[in-house]
């Protein structure tokens, strides 16, 4: 399995979150959205200009900016 940041996943790909590298307020906000290590995440789609990205986590869909997705390290299934 390969490890990368969330921004690099293609629509339809599924991965497990390995770690959140953001600190402070941004790190807390990312974790508050449900993005925590061990969770499974699937890329649902991207906006026409590729930002933001739509994610499916635990049956919910959330949007995340690419600048935020850079702080989420994942392992592709």
Secondary structure, 3 states (H helix, E strand, C coil): CCEEEHHHCCCCCEEEEEEECCCHHHHHHHHHCCCCCCCEEEEEEECCCCCCEEEEECCEEEEECHHHHCCEEEEEC
